Structures are given as structure tokens and as C-alpha cells.
Amino acid sequence: MNRDPHGEWEVFRFLAWAWDVTAGNALAADYPVRQADVTVLAGIAQLIGVNQDRAEVADLSRPLLIAPIPGAGLFVIDGWHRITRALAEHVTHLPARVLTEADEARIRLRGP
């Protein structure tokens, strides 16, 4: 994830994909919050490069942002520091908001 020097714009990059996380969180701000089982993400979490110092202080009450990726299913595009902390602390579920397909397409900066 990249953040501008002022913390105003976040982008999440994974392989050939990139999303405007700031815009995604704005779109999902009024979406219902559901509980996401993060234990199923343990293997993927190891592939995501996270700053461990940042993970240790991540706010577990802040909802994850999940996007439906064409041809791949649902994927977390914001919240990997929270997931890393949750897994380390044996927390099994975190709050999450799920974008629509139209939202995902709107915030996708790069990808197939």
C-alpha cells in the first residue's frame, strides 16, 4: 500500500492490480458492516508485505474493505495490517464492508 506524504490518498497494489483505497472507503462508508472470518486469510497474509510496527498498532475496529475481483472472487484491498494483527492476537473475525462490482471497477487503477 502506498500513502501520499500527507496521508490523504492510499493505493493498494497486488500483482498486476491496483485500487484507489481512499475512494473505495468513501464509496463504502454507508454500506453495512459485516463480520469477516480472517482465519481463512492466513496463507494470503504471508504474501502481502506489511510493516510489522504498523500492524502492531492497527485499529481492529476499523472495517476491512473487500472488493469483488472479476474472475477471482472477493479480495481484501484495505486492511492487511489489521488482518496481520488479528491473526497474531488470535482474533478470528473483523468488521468489513464489501464494495459492489461497479464500485470495484470505478476505483480500479490497474488490472485485467
Backbone as a printed PyTorch tensor [residue, N CA C, xyz], in Angstrom:
tensor([[[  0.8510,  -1.1650,   0.0000],
         [  0.0000,   0.0000,   0.0000],
         [  0.8930,   1.2220,   0.0000]],

        [[  0.4840,   2.2350,  -0.7050],
         [  1.2110,   3.4960,  -0.7250],
         [  0.3180,   4.5980,  -0.2100]],

        [[  0.9310,   5.5220,   0.5060],
         [  0.2120,   6.6560,   1.0560],
         [  0.9740,   7.9010,   0.6500]],

        [[  0.2620,   8.9390,   0.2660],
         [  0.9770,  10.1590,  -0.0870],
         [  1.5780,  10.7650,   1.1850]],

        [[  2.4850,  11.7070,   1.0660],
         [  3.1610,  12.2540,   2.2490],
         [  2.2140,  12.8660,   3.2740]],

        [[  1.0360,  13.2640,   2.8510],
         [  0.0780,  13.8860,   3.7630],
         [ -0.9710,  12.8970,   4.2570]],

        [[ -0.8710,  11.6360,   3.8550],
         [ -1.8120,  10.6250,   4.3080],
         [ -3.1920,  10.7570,   3.7070]],

        [[ -3.3040,  11.4710,   2.5920],
         [ -4.6150,  11.7630,   2.0250],
         [ -5.0730,  10.7680,   0.9670]],

        [[ -4.1550,   9.9730,   0.4230],
         [ -4.5330,   9.0870,  -0.6750],
         [ -3.8080,   7.7680,  -0.5190]],

        [[ -4.5770,   6.6820,  -0.4730],
         [ -3.9830,   5.3610,  -0.3430],
         [ -4.2800,   4.5300,  -1.5770]],

        [[ -3.2790,   3.7820,  -2.0040],
         [ -3.4150,   2.8640,  -3.1320],
         [ -2.9430,   1.5020,  -2.6590]],

        [[ -3.7010,   0.4630,  -2.9530],
         [ -3.2800,  -0.9050,  -2.6690],
         [ -2.9100,  -1.5690,  -3.9800]],

        [[ -1.7170,  -2.1590,  -3.9960],
         [ -1.2420,  -2.8570,  -5.1930],
         [ -1.0480,  -4.3240,  -4.8570]],

        [[ -1.5010,  -5.1890,  -5.7430],
         [ -1.2840,  -6.6240,  -5.6050],
         [ -1.1250,  -7.2100,  -6.9950]],

        [[  0.0580,  -7.7570,  -7.2520],
         [  0.3900,  -8.3050,  -8.5660],
         [  0.1340,  -7.2490,  -9.6370]],

        [[ -0.7110,  -7.5610, -10.6200],
         [ -0.9620,  -6.6250, -11.7280],
         [ -2.1010,  -5.6510, -11.4310]],

        [[ -2.6230,  -5.6800, -10.2140],
         [ -3.7880,  -4.8760,  -9.8520],
         [ -3.3930,  -3.6780,  -8.9930]],

        [[ -4.2260,  -2.6540,  -9.0040],
         [ -4.0910,  -1.5230,  -8.0880],
         [ -5.4580,  -0.8760,  -7.9140]],

        [[ -5.7470,  -0.4430,  -6.6840],
         [ -7.0320,   0.1950,  -6.3780],
         [ -6.8140,   1.4650,  -5.5710]],

        [[ -7.6770,   2.4250,  -5.7880],
         [ -7.7040,   3.6580,  -5.0110],
         [ -8.5010,   3.3590,  -3.7350]],

        [[ -7.7900,   3.0520,  -2.6730],
         [ -8.4120,   2.6710,  -1.4080],
         [ -9.1620,   3.8470,  -0.7800]],

        [[ -8.6220,   5.0360,  -0.9200],
         [ -9.2890,   6.2150,  -0.3630],
         [-10.6830,   6.3620,  -0.9670]],

        [[-10.7780,   6.2560,  -2.2810],
         [-12.0790,   6.3550,  -2.9520],
         [-12.9740,   5.1840,  -2.5720]],

        [[-12.3910,   4.0030,  -2.4540],
         [-13.1760,   2.8250,  -2.0840],
         [-13.7930,   2.9600,  -0.7080]],

        [[-13.0270,   3.4440,   0.2430],
         [-13.5710,   3.6420,   1.5870],
         [-14.6540,   4.7090,   1.6070]],

        [[-14.5020,   5.7280,   0.7830],
         [-15.5400,   6.7700,   0.7010],
         [-16.8280,   6.1880,   0.1210]],

        [[-16.7050,   5.3680,  -0.9250],
         [-17.8900,   4.7500,  -1.5290],
         [-18.6100,   3.8310,  -0.5460]],

        [[-17.8440,   3.1130,   0.2620],
         [-18.4160,   2.1070,   1.1550],
         [-18.7980,   2.6500,   2.5290]],

        [[-18.5930,   3.9210,   2.7700],
         [-18.7890,   4.4870,   4.1090],
         [-20.1620,   4.1920,   4.7040]],

        [[-21.1880,   4.1420,   3.8790],
         [-22.5420,   3.9010,   4.3910],
         [-23.0130,   2.4650,   4.1750]],

        [[-22.1380,   1.6050,   3.6730],
         [-22.5100,   0.2030,   3.4530],
         [-22.5740,  -0.5190,   4.7950]],

        [[-23.3860,  -1.5650,   4.8710],
         [-23.4670,  -2.3030,   6.1320],
         [-22.1250,  -2.9480,   6.4870]],

        [[-21.8740,  -3.0260,   7.7710],
         [-20.6670,  -3.6790,   8.2710],
         [-21.0350,  -5.1080,   8.6210]],

        [[-20.2420,  -6.0410,   8.1270],
         [-20.4370,  -7.4500,   8.4490],
         [-19.1530,  -7.9800,   9.0620]],

        [[-19.2090,  -9.1460,   9.6100],
         [-18.0320,  -9.7700,  10.2080],
         [-17.3690, -10.6910,   9.1850]],

        [[-16.0570, -10.5280,   9.0070],
         [-15.2960, -11.3480,   8.0640],
         [-14.3690, -12.2710,   8.8440]],

        [[-14.3940, -13.5470,   8.4850],
         [-13.5060, -14.5360,   9.0890],
         [-12.1110, -14.3440,   8.5030]],

        [[-11.1830, -13.8500,   9.3080],
         [ -9.8340, -13.5850,   8.8050],
         [ -8.9210, -14.8030,   8.9050]],

        [[ -9.3660, -15.8580,   9.5740],
         [ -8.5230, -17.0450,   9.6840],
         [ -8.2900, -17.6820,   8.3180]],

        [[ -9.2400, -17.5050,   7.4040],
         [ -9.0860, -18.0840,   6.0590],
         [ -8.0680, -17.3070,   5.2260]],

        [[ -7.6050, -16.1670,   5.7320],
         [ -6.6540, -15.3230,   5.0070],
         [ -5.2150, -15.4940,   5.4640]],

        [[ -4.9870, -16.3940,   6.3930],
         [ -3.6450, -16.5470,   6.9660],
         [ -2.5890, -16.8240,   5.9010]],

        [[ -2.8680, -17.6940,   4.9590],
         [ -1.8930, -18.0130,   3.9150],
         [ -1.6200, -16.8360,   3.0040]],

        [[ -2.6560, -16.1060,   2.6370],
         [ -2.5010, -14.9480,   1.7650],
         [ -1.7870, -13.8200,   2.5030]],

        [[ -2.0710, -13.6800,   3.7800],
         [ -1.4670, -12.6000,   4.5600],
         [  0.0540, -12.6650,   4.5210]],

        [[  0.5900, -13.8570,   4.4060],
         [  2.0480, -14.0070,   4.3420],
         [  2.6100, -13.4720,   3.0310]],

        [[  1.7840, -13.3870,   2.0000],
         [  2.2250, -12.8870,   0.6930],
         [  2.1660, -11.3630,   0.5950]],

        [[  1.4100, -10.7540,   1.4810],
         [  1.2320,  -9.3030,   1.4690],
         [  2.3240,  -8.6980,   2.3460]],

        [[  3.0680,  -7.7840,   1.8080],
         [  4.1160,  -7.1400,   2.5990],
         [  3.5170,  -6.0900,   3.5150]],

        [[  3.5950,  -6.3380,   4.8130],
         [  3.0850,  -5.3510,   5.7660],
         [  4.2030,  -4.8980,   6.6880]],

        [[  4.1070,  -3.6830,   7.1370],
         [  5.0220,  -3.1280,   8.1100],
         [  4.5860,  -3.6450,   9.4870]],

        [[  5.4200,  -4.4600,  10.1190],
         [  5.0480,  -5.0780,  11.3970],
         [  4.7910,  -4.0450,  12.4940]],

        [[  5.5530,  -2.9600,  12.5160],
         [  5.3220,  -1.9230,  13.5220],
         [  3.9380,  -1.3100,  13.3560]],

        [[  3.5420,  -1.0920,  12.1200],
         [  2.2170,  -0.5340,  11.8480],
         [  1.1240,  -1.5490,  12.1800]],

        [[  1.3940,  -2.8310,  11.9190],
         [  0.4120,  -3.8780,  12.2190],
         [  0.1460,  -3.9710,  13.7200]],

        [[  1.1820,  -3.7770,  14.5150],
         [  1.0320,  -3.9000,  15.9660],
         [  0.0820,  -2.8670,  16.5640]],

        [[ -0.1110,  -1.7550,  15.8830],
         [ -0.9920,  -0.7000,  16.4030],
         [ -2.2360,  -0.4990,  15.5250]],

        [[ -2.4600,  -1.4020,  14.5930],
         [ -3.6060,  -1.2770,  13.6870],
         [ -4.9150,  -1.3180,  14.4740]],

        [[ -5.8500,  -0.4960,  14.0670],
         [ -7.1530,  -0.3770,  14.7200],
         [ -8.0780,  -1.4950,  14.2440]],

        [[ -8.2890,  -2.5130,  15.0870],
         [ -9.1090,  -3.6590,  14.7020],
         [-10.6010,  -3.3350,  14.6170]],

        [[-10.9990,  -2.1600,  15.0760],
         [-12.4140,  -1.7840,  14.9750],
         [-12.7370,  -1.1490,  13.6230]],

        [[-11.7210,  -0.7490,  12.8840],
         [-11.9310,  -0.1360,  11.5640],
         [-12.2410,  -1.2340,  10.5450]],

        [[-13.3360,  -1.1090,   9.8020],
         [-13.7090,  -2.1700,   8.8600],
         [-12.7010,  -2.3770,   7.7230]],

        [[-12.5100,  -3.6350,   7.3830],
         [-11.7500,  -4.0020,   6.1940],
         [-12.5370,  -3.5240,   4.9840]],

        [[-11.8630,  -3.3690,   3.8630],
         [-12.5410,  -3.0530,   2.6050],
         [-12.3120,  -4.2250,   1.6640]],

        [[-13.4110,  -4.8260,   1.2360],
         [-13.3610,  -6.0200,   0.3920],
         [-13.9860,  -5.6880,  -0.9580]],

        [[-13.3270,  -6.1650,  -2.0140],
         [-13.8100,  -5.8870,  -3.3730],
         [-14.0100,  -7.1950,  -4.1350]],

        [[-15.0530,  -7.2530,  -4.9570],
         [-15.2300,  -8.4080,  -5.8400],
         [-14.3250,  -8.2430,  -7.0610]],

        [[-13.3440,  -9.1200,  -7.2030],
         [-12.3820,  -9.0290,  -8.2920],
         [-12.8620,  -9.9080,  -9.4400]],

        [[-13.0090,  -9.3520, -10.6270],
         [-13.5120, -10.1320, -11.7680],
         [-12.7190, -11.4160, -11.9790]],

        [[-13.4220, -12.5210, -11.9720],
         [-12.8080, -13.8150, -12.2220],
         [-12.0350, -14.3930, -11.0490]],

        [[-12.0150, -13.6790,  -9.9110],
         [-11.2070, -14.1580,  -8.7850],
         [-11.9790, -14.2270,  -7.4670]],

        [[-13.1210, -13.5990,  -7.3640],
         [-13.8700, -13.6010,  -6.1080],
         [-13.5670, -12.3820,  -5.2600]],

        [[-13.8880, -12.4920,  -3.9900],
         [-13.7090, -11.3730,  -3.0600],
         [-12.2620, -11.2970,  -2.5920]],

        [[-11.7690, -10.0550,  -2.4540],
         [-10.3770,  -9.8480,  -2.0390],
         [-10.2880,  -8.5990,  -1.1760]],

        [[ -9.5340,  -8.6720,  -0.1000],
         [ -9.3240,  -7.5240,   0.7800],
         [ -8.3670,  -6.5480,   0.0990]],

        [[ -8.8450,  -5.3190,  -0.0870],
         [ -7.9830,  -4.2990,  -0.6950],
         [ -7.5800,  -3.2180,   0.3070]],

        [[ -8.0960,  -3.3030,   1.5170],
         [ -7.6560,  -2.4120,   2.5830],
         [ -7.8580,  -3.1370,   3.9060]],

        [[ -6.7620,  -3.2920,   4.6600],
         [ -6.8890,  -3.8960,   5.9790],
         [ -5.8810,  -4.9850,   6.2980]],

        [[ -4.8450,  -5.1290,   5.5040],
         [ -3.8900,  -6.2120,   5.7370],
         [ -3.0810,  -6.0220,   7.0130]],

        [[ -2.8540,  -4.7920,   7.4520],
         [ -2.1890,  -4.5840,   8.7420],
         [ -3.1170,  -5.0420,   9.8650]],

        [[ -4.4030,  -4.7480,   9.7380],
         [ -5.3840,  -5.1920,  10.7340],
         [ -5.4750,  -6.7160,  10.7590]],

        [[ -5.4750,  -7.3210,   9.5760],
         [ -5.5400,  -8.7870,   9.4970],
         [ -4.3100,  -9.4040,  10.1440]],

        [[ -3.1460,  -8.8440,   9.8770],
         [ -1.9000,  -9.3580,  10.4610],
         [ -1.9580,  -9.2920,  11.9820]],

        [[ -2.4170,  -8.1720,  12.5120],
         [ -2.5330,  -8.0460,  13.9710],
         [ -3.5560,  -9.0260,  14.5120]],

        [[ -4.7050,  -9.1130,  13.8560],
         [ -5.7590, -10.0180,  14.3200],
         [ -5.2510, -11.4620,  14.3740]],

        [[ -4.5710, -11.8930,  13.3350],
         [ -4.0570, -13.2570,  13.3160],
         [ -3.0260, -13.4820,  14.4250]],

        [[ -2.1730, -12.4980,  14.6610],
         [ -1.1670, -12.6120,  15.7190],
         [ -1.8060, -12.6840,  17.1020]],

        [[ -2.9600, -12.0190,  17.2520],
         [ -3.6450, -11.9790,  18.5420],
         [ -4.7780, -13.0000,  18.6360]],

        [[ -4.8650, -13.8780,  17.6610],
         [ -5.8780, -14.9460,  17.6250],
         [ -7.3110, -14.4050,  17.5790]],

        [[ -7.4700, -13.2540,  16.9500],
         [ -8.7990, -12.6910,  16.6930],
         [ -9.2770, -13.3120,  15.3870]],

        [[-10.4580, -13.9130,  15.3840],
         [-10.9080, -14.6530,  14.2130],
         [-11.7450, -13.8440,  13.2350]],

        [[-12.4110, -12.7990,  13.7030],
         [-13.3020, -12.0190,  12.8370],
         [-13.0330, -10.5260,  12.9960]],

        [[-13.1450,  -9.8220,  11.8810],
         [-13.0150,  -8.3680,  11.8740],
         [-14.2020,  -7.7700,  11.1270]],

        [[-14.5620,  -6.5250,  11.4730],
         [-15.6220,  -5.8590,  10.7130],
         [-15.1470,  -5.5970,   9.2870]],

        [[-16.0990,  -5.6290,   8.3480],
         [-15.7430,  -5.4410,   6.9310],
         [-16.9170,  -4.8360,   6.1690]],

        [[-16.5620,  -4.1080,   5.1290],
         [-17.5430,  -3.5950,   4.1740],
         [-17.1570,  -4.1520,   2.8130]],

        [[-18.1730,  -4.5070,   2.0350],
         [-17.9330,  -5.1040,   0.7180],
         [-18.4200,  -4.1580,  -0.3690]],

        [[-17.5340,  -3.8340,  -1.2760],
         [-17.8900,  -2.9890,  -2.4190],
         [-18.7320,  -3.7680,  -3.4160]],

        [[-19.4350,  -3.0500,  -4.2530],
         [-20.1520,  -3.6750,  -5.3620],
         [-19.1810,  -3.8500,  -6.5300]],

        [[-19.5870,  -4.6270,  -7.5260],
         [-18.7610,  -4.7800,  -8.7270],
         [-18.5390,  -3.4400,  -9.4140]],

        [[-19.5840,  -2.6130,  -9.4530],
         [-19.4580,  -1.2960, -10.0790],
         [-18.4650,  -0.4150,  -9.3100]],

        [[-18.5100,  -0.4990,  -7.9700],
         [-17.5640,   0.2560,  -7.1510],
         [-16.1340,  -0.1850,  -7.4510]],

        [[-15.9240,  -1.5000,  -7.5050],
         [-14.5710,  -2.0260,  -7.7530],
         [-14.0430,  -1.5190,  -9.0830]],

        [[-14.8720,  -1.5690, -10.1110],
         [-14.4500,  -1.0960, -11.4290],
         [-14.1120,   0.3940, -11.3950]],

        [[-14.8720,   1.1310, -10.6130],
         [-14.6730,   2.5910, -10.5210],
         [-13.3590,   2.9600,  -9.8420]],

        [[-12.9230,   2.1730,  -8.8470],
         [-11.7170,   2.5110,  -8.0930],
         [-10.4780,   1.7440,  -8.5920]],

        [[-10.6720,   0.8240,  -9.5400],
         [ -9.5130,   0.0700, -10.0550],
         [ -8.6580,   0.9920, -10.8940]],

        [[ -7.3930,   1.0880, -10.5260],
         [ -6.4270,   1.9240, -11.2360],
         [ -5.6830,   1.1320, -12.2940]],

        [[ -5.5320,  -0.1660, -12.0260],
         [ -4.7950,  -1.0150, -12.9400],
         [ -5.2370,  -2.4510, -12.6990]],

        [[ -5.2710,  -3.2260, -13.7660],
         [ -5.5930,  -4.6480, -13.6260],
         [ -6.3590,  -5.1410, -14.8440]],

        [[ -6.3440,  -6.4510, -14.9650],
         [ -7.0110,  -7.0770, -16.1290],
         [ -8.4640,  -6.7010, -16.2680]]])
